[in-house]
Amino acid sequence: MTTKIAWAICLFTGLGLIFIGTRFLLDPVAALHDYGIRINTGGDFSFHTIKGIRDLFSGLLILLLLCTGQRRALGISLLAATVVPFGDFLIVWNKSGDLRLMVPHLMAMLICVIIGPLFLIRKREKPVITRAPAQLIRSAASYTETVTEAIIYPGDKTPWHYHTLFAETFEVLEGSLQVGKSSNYYKLKKGDHITIAAYEHHSFYNNTGIACRVRTVLQPGNLRFEKAGQILTGLANDGFANKRGIPKRLTDLALFLYLSDSRLVGPAKLAEPLFGILVRMAIKNGRLNTLIHRYCMPVPAETVTSFSKMA
């Protein structure tokens, strides 16, 4: 939480410096007045131009380091930049002595000396959870239904969605799971089960600190769904998913939604046209086949052929 606040402060500081620098270039007299001093330059605004360029550079540097995630470099830059607002503070103090005019420079100093060290503190490495792959009990390749058993880890969560090709039945074997169904929420514990019909909106969330083992039955079975689960586990174990188990790469997320026949609802549905384009591109450039070969057990040839027909 502290880091997020620090990033936000840096973002607004960078944008603020760009605004101030631009103002010194476009409206030098007003900008100098707000800086805290009044000087009759006789129409020579060379100082104002220098000040504007300095602030523009400082703001752009902060934003570039911020956008590229250069945490340590940003911390060092902020600490080194402390001399700038400190110098501005002394100039205004000696020139006017008005405390109100010195406040912005004092705040800039505090940002540098407080936020800078935060980015130099080494982040504690969180323990990596090795996700056990979903166990395929029955496959649609041999049965009329797909039956899997999987572990839903603490924090794992899906957005509201629905499926068009099958109904799902969740049965909790260990732990507990929050399941959303048609705008209602159900807290399932060991031995409980719930059935989600095709086209019925639903979600799940393990909001406990304990892993939950769930058996899922798809009727009718679906080979693509089986592969989606294996790919999702593989991506997570290779560090390509966030702490909620969602793929970090947008293309991989689009492929997972496609394979699992997951249709988003609400505002997220606006992204479906983009996901459709990403899926077609991923199939054409071989990304889907790469994921299948890396993370999945061998699939029947007709299944891969059906994927290729979308390209």
N, C-alpha and C positions, 0 to 999 in steps of 0.2 A: 504493500500500500504506500509506504514511504517513497519507494522508488518511482511509482506512478505519479505521485504528487511532484517529485523533483523533475521528472520528464515534462510534466505539464507547465511547471514554472519556467523551465528552460524554453519551452515552445513559445510562451507568451513573451518572455524576455527577448528572444530572437526576433519575433514579429514586431515588438515594440521598438527595438533598435533600428530595424529597417524603416519603420514609420518615421522615427526621429531623424534618421539620416536623410531620408527623402525630403522631409520638411525643411531641413537646413539648406538643401539644394533649391527647393522651389519657393520657400517663403523664409529667407534667412533672418529678416528682422524679427518676426514673431517667434521664430525658433530660438533666437538668441535671448529674447525676453524671457521665454519659459525656462531656458537654461539657468537663468538666475542673475544675469548681468546686463547692463546697458552700456554700450560703447558706440560713440559716433565714429564710424569708419570712413565717413566722407564718400560713401558710395562704393568703397572697395570691400567686396565680400569674399576675399580670398580665404580668410580664416574660416568663414562659414562653409565654404566648399570643402576645405580640408576636414573640418569637423563632420560634415555630412558623409564624406567618403569613408572616414574612420568608423562611423556608426554603421554604415551599410555593410562594410566588411565584417565588423564584429557580429552583426545580426545574421549575415549569411553563413559565417563560420559556425555559429551555434546551431543553426538549422541543419546544415550539412552534416555535422557530427551527430546531431540528433537523429536525422533520417537514416544514416548509415549504421546507427547503433554503436558508435565509437565511444563507449562508456568511459573508459580510462582517459582517452584523449580529451573528452569533453570536460572531465574533472580537472585535468591539468590546465586546460585553457582557461577555465573559470577562475582558478586560483591565481594564475599569472595575470589575468585581466583585472584583478582587484586594484592594481595601481591606477587604472583608468578612472573609475568612479572616485577613488581616493583623491586623485589629483583634481578632478572636477569639484569635489567637495571643498578642498582647500582654496581653490580659485574663487568659488562663490562666497565662502566664508570671509576671505580677505577683502573681497570687493564690495559685498553688500551686508554681510552679517545677519541677513534675514533667515531665521531658522526654517520658515516655511519653504523657502527656495532651496534649502539644503537637504530637505527630506528625500526627494527622488534620488539624489546621489548617495545618500546614506543607505537607502533601500537597495540600491544596486550593489553597494559594497557587501551588505548582509547576504544577498543572493550568492555572490561569488564565494564568500568565506564559509557559508553554511552548506550550499548545494554542492560546491566543488568537491569537498572531502567525501560526500556521500557516494559519488561516482568512483572514488578511489578505493572504497571498501570492497574487498573481495566478496562476491556473493557466495553464500553457502550452497554447495552442490546438493540438490535434492536426490534422495535415493531413487535409482531407476527401477521401475517395476517391469519385470519381465513377464509379459502376458502369455498365459497358456493359450494355445490355439483352441478354437472351438472344436469339440469332438463331434464328428459326424456319426450319428447312430444309425440313421437310415437315409439313403440318398435317393433323389428322384430318378437317378439312372436305373434303379432296380425296383423302386416302390412307388406307390401312388402319392406318398407324402414325404416331406423332408423332416427329419428329426435331428436336432442338434442339442448339445449341452455346452454352455459357455459360461465363463466367469465374467460378471459385470463388476468392474473394479470401482472403489470409492471415487466419486466425482464423475463417473461416466454418465453421459447425458445425451439424449437425442432431442432435436427440435420436434415440434408437432408435424406429423406427416401421415401419409396413408399409402396403401398398396392397392393396386388394381387387379393383380393376377392371383392372389391367394389370401386366405384368412390365416391368422396367427393365433396360437394358444401358448401363453406363457405359464409355466409352472415353476414356482420357487422351490428349489431343492435344499438350499442352504442360505442363511441370511435373510435379508428383506429388501424389497424393491418398491419404489413409488411408480405406479403406472397411471398415465393419463389416458382417459378414454372418453371421447365425445364431450370434452370440456369438464369432465369430472376426474377426480384423483382418487386412486385406491392404493392403500398401503398393504402390499402383499407380504406375508411371512411364510416360513417353511410350510409346505403342504398346500398353500393357496394357488389357485390358477385363475386365469382370465382369458377370454377369447375375444379377439379383435376381428371383426368381419372385414371383407374387402371393401375399400372406399371409406372405412371408418377412421376418423382422425384419432391419433394416439401418440404417446411419447413414453419414455421411461427415464428414470433418474435414480441412481444409487446415491442418496443423500446421507448415507451412514458412513462410518469409518471402517466398515468391514466389507470384505468382498462378498459378492452374492453369486451363487451358482443357479443358473436358470436353464430349464429345458424348454426348447421352442419347437412347436409342431406347425409345419406349413401344410395347408390343404388347399389345392393340390401342391405337390412338391415342386421345387424350382431349383434347377441346376445353377442358374446365375446367382441366386441368393447364397447358395453354398459357397461359391467362389468369392463372393463379396466379403463374407466373414473371414475367410482365410487371408485375403489381401489386407483387410483392415488390421488384423492381428500382426501380420508381417510388417506393415508400415509403422505401427506403433513400436514394435520391438527394435526397429532400425532407426527410431528417433524422428520419423516423418509424420508423427501425429502429436496433437497437443495433449495437455493433461487430462482432457475429457475423452481422449481416444478418437478425436476427429482429425482426418488428414490435413496437414498443413498446406499442402500443395493443392491449389484450386482444381487443377485437372484431375488429381487423384480423388478429390471429394466428388467431383462430377461423375467419375467412373463408378465410384462406390454407390452413389444414388441410382445410377442407371442399372447396375448389376443387381442391386437389392430391390428394384422396382419401388423406390421411395419417392413419393411426390410431396413436395413441400406445400405448406399452407400459410395463409397470412401474407405479410409483406415479403417474406422469403421467397414466395412463389414468383415474384418479379424476376428472380435470377434464373428461372428455368430456361428461358431462351438462350442465355449465355452458356448454361451448363450443357444444353443440347449441342451447341457449336463446339464446345470443348471436348465432348464425348466423340463426336465425329472426327475431329482432328486427332484425338488420342488413338482412335482405332486405325486411322489412316497412317499415322507415323509410327505405329507399332508399340505405343506405350502400354496399351491394354495387354497385348501378348507378352510384353516384358514382365508385367506384374503377375500374370497368370503363371508363367514359367518360373518366376522367382519364388512365389509364395504358395502356389496351389498344387495339389496333387494332380496327376494327369487327368485331362478332361477328354471326353469323347470327341472325335474329329468333327462330328456334326455340330457340336456346341461352338467350337471356334469358328466354323464356317458361318454360323448364324450371326456371330459378332461382326464378321467382316462384311456382311451384307449391308450393315448400316453405313459404312464409309462411302 
